[in-house]
Amino acid sequence: MVTPYNLSQSVSGNPATPPVGLAPMLLEVLALCGYGLWMLLGLALALGIYNAGRGEALVPLALGCAFVSAGLLAAALRLRTVSEWHGWRIGWSQRPTREALIALATYLPMLGVAGMVRGNEGFWATRLLSVVLALCSLVCVITSAYGYRTRRLANQAGLAAQLPISRLLSACYGGGLWLWVCLVFREDPPRPGVTSWPWAIGLLLIAMLLGLVDGVAWHSLRGSGLGWHRQRPQGLLLQRFLAAALICAVPCLSLVLVPALPGGRWLASCAAAAYIVGKSLELWLFDVALTRFALARSAASGVAWPEVHD
């Protein structure tokens, strides 16, 4: 019997449903970058190391707000490809989930920091709100680690422990790249200290850790022994290589070249955008791989899933 396509099933962890598309993954990566921006900026303001004026602080706050709110706006418009936001189906007489409430609560310290920042981080209220913003962003990244279908399938595959670490590193790396873009465009011409080597080295280390954690996850799936990876392995490997190049190679090369090139600031924007495209592609490929893993596992255990058509 044919089972009709249901978006509510696509987030329930049922491997019989089709993998989600690139659009939800893109919105997820944008949200990670936004929370990473808020987290790093809040930490920098709390420690008093972000010595910038009001406008310089409002730009990353607004950019992070745009990234985080993209998924909320898409869910509010009830688009077919994005039916929910943190498990909350807006406009369907459904109460917000705990994830959605935490995500909505994160807007409050963001607005507080935007109203309190004056270019002087020594004020105790500004530092307190900055700490709250960083903590709320961190909690939102971690608590949403198991909400989507991809991560529920990962839980079935025994990869649940790696999800919060991978999301935290992705948020720090993506948010760090976009905060780096904001710093590069802060002055004209940019000061030498803006693109300092400690900042570049920190992002390079995060990129290495992120690649290691994600590589372990892919290796765990390949070592499952269920044979899912034998289905069109060449295309999957080529797409993974492209995603890895956009995630690590392009941004890392830009981190090295931006201080040395006169027009390197535009290279920083391209690197941050390349990360979003590459990470979205990688999450989509991982969702496809997890679906194959779940189907192979159910076939090995003798469980027959119903046929699904789009």
N, C-alpha and C positions, 0 to 999 in steps of 0.2 A: 504494500500500500504506500502510495506516495505521500510524504509529509510536506505540507506547504511551508515555504520559507517564512520564518518568524524571527523578527529582530530580537524579541525577548529571549528566544532560545539561544541566540548567538552569543549572549553574555552569560549563559547559565552553565557553561562548561560541557555541553553535549557535543561530542566529536562528530556526530552525524550532521550537524549544521555546517554550512559553508564558512570558511575563514572570513574574518572581517576584512574590509578593504583598506586601501591606503589612507582614505580620508580620516577615519577614527584614529589611525596611528599618527597621522600628521598633527591632529589636535592634541593627542597625548604628549607628543614631543614638545609642542609649543607650551603646554601646561608645565612640563618639567623645566623647560628653560625659564618660564616665568617665575616659578617657585624658587628655582636656583638663583635668579636675579635678586628676588626679595631676600632670600636667605643670606647671600653673600653681602648684599648692601646693608642689611640690618646688622650683620656681624661687624662690618667695617665701621658703621656709625657707632655701634655700641663700644667698640674698642678705641674710637677716636682717631682712626687712621685714614678716614675718608675726608680729607681736608678740601672740601669743595663747597661752593655756594648753594643757595636754594635751588637754582635752576639745574645745576649739575646733579643734584639728588633727585629732583622731580622727573628727570628724563628716564633713568632706569626704573623708577617706580611706575611711571606711565607705560613704559614698554612692557614691563612684567605684567601689568594689569591687562594690557591688550592681549598678551599671550594666554594668560589664564582665562580670560573671559571669552576667548574664541570658542571653546567647547560649550560654555554655558549659552552663548548666543545661538550656536548651531542646534543645541537641544531644545531651546525655547522656540525656534522656528519649526521644530518637528520634522527635520530633514530625514529622509528614509535611511540614509547611510549612518546617521548619528541620532539614535532614538533616545539616548539617556545621557545624563551627566553625573558621574560618580554614582551610578545606580539609580538615579532619580529621573523618572520619566515626567517631565514638566508638562502640566496641562492635562494629565490623565487622572486627576483626583487621587493622587498618590502622595503620601507624606514624604518629605525629603529623607533620604537615608542618612546614616551617621556620617558617612564620607562626605555627602553633600553639605551637611551642617558644618562640618569642620572646614570645608573649603569656603563656605560663605562667611564663616567667622574670621577667616584670614583676611578678608577685606577690611575689617575694622582697624586692626593695627596698621595696615598699609595706609589707610586714610588718615590715621592719627600721626604717623610719621610724616606724611605729605603736608599736614597742617602745622607740625611743630618744627620741622627742619628749617633752620635759618642760616646755615653755613657755620654754626658754632655747635659742635657736638658735645661741648662741656655741660650743657643743660641736662639735669638729671632726668627730666621727663622725656626728652628726646632719646636718651640712651635706653631708658626703660622700655619705651615703645619699640625701639629698634630690636631689643632682645626678644620682646614678645612677637614681633614680626618674624624674626629668624626662627624662633621655636615653633610658631604656628605653621610656617612653611615646611619645616622639617617634619612635623607631625603629619601634615597633609600628604607629603610625599610617601611616608612610610605606611600610613593607614590605607592608602589607596593601592597598595601593592598587590592586593588579591581581588580587586573588584571586577576586573574585566575578564572576558572569556579566556584570553591568552594566558593570564596568570593563574586562572583556575585550572586550566589544562596543565600548566606547569606544576601545579600542586599535585595533580595526579601522576605526573612524570617524576616526582621526587625532586623537583628543583625549587621548591618553595623557599628554602633558606637563602638562596642567592638573589631572590627578587628584590628585597628591600635594599641590599647592598648595591645591586646594579642600578636601581632607580635613583638612589642617593648620589652615586657617582655620575650618572647621566645628568642629574639636575645641577650638580656642582660644575660639571664640565660645560654643559650648554649655557648655564647662567653665567659662568665665568667668561665664556667667549663673548657673550653679548654685553656684559659689563665692561669687558676689554674694549669693545667697539665704542661704547659710550665714553670711555676714558680717552681713546684715541682721537675722537672728534670733539673733545672738550675745548681745545684751544687751536688756534690757527696762527702760526704753525704749532704743532704739538710739541710739548716740552720733552726733553730727553728722558726725564724720569717716568713719564706716563707708560711707555712701553719698556719697562725695566726688565732685566733678565730674571730677577726672582719671580715676578708674575708669570713670565713665559715658562720658566722651569716648573713652577707649580702646576700650570695647566698641562704641561707635557707629562708630568708624573701622574696626574689624574687620568689622562688619556691612556697611559700604559696600564694603570690599574683597571680601568674600564674594559680595555681590550682583554685583559687577563680573565676577569670575571665572566665576561660574555663568552670568551673562548672555552672556559671550563663548562659552561652551560651547553654549548654546541657539542663539545666532546662527550658530555654525558649522554646526550641523545644518540650520537653515533655509536657509542658503546653499549646501547641498550640490547643489541642482538636481535631486534625485531625486524630488521631489514627495511625499514621505512626509507632510509637514506639512499637506497639503490634505485629509487624512482626518480628518473631525470636528474642524476647527480651533477652532470656537467653544467646545466643551466643554473642550478641552485648554487654551485660553487662560484660561477662567474658573477652572479648577482650579489653573493656575499662579499666577494672581492671588491666589487664596485662600492658596496655600502661601507666596507672597511676603509677604502680609500677616501671616501667623502667624510667619514667620521674622524679618522686619525691623520691620514697623510696630508690632506689639503690644509686643515687647521694648523697642524704642527709645522708644516712648511711655512705657512703664513706667519706664525709666531716668530720664526727666525728671520724672515725677509722684511717684515713691516718696519723694524727699526732702521734697516739699511736702505730702504727705497724711499725716494722723495714722495711718491704718491702711494705709500704703503697702507694708508688708512683705508682706502677702498678695498684693498686686499683683505683687510680684517673683516669687513662686512660680508665679502664673498665667502670667507672661511666659516663665519657663523651661520650663514644661510646654507652652505654645503653640509654642515653638521646636521641641520634640521632635516634636509632631504635624505642624507645617508642613514640617520637614525630611524626615520620613518620607514625607509625601505628595509632596514634590518629587523625592526619589530614586526613588519608584515611577513617577512620571510620566516621569522621565528614562529609566528602564529601558524603559518602553513606547515612548518615542520612539526609543531606540536599536534596539529590535527592529524597528520599522517602517523605520528607516534601513537596517538590515542586509538586510531582506527586499526593499526597493526596490533596493538595490545589487545583490543577487543576481539580481533580475529583470532589471535593466538589463544585467547581464553574461551573461544567458542561463543561469544556474545554477538548476536547479529543486530546491527543498527539499521534502521529503516533508510531506504533510499531517499535522497534529498535533491530537489531541483530548485534552481533560482526562480 
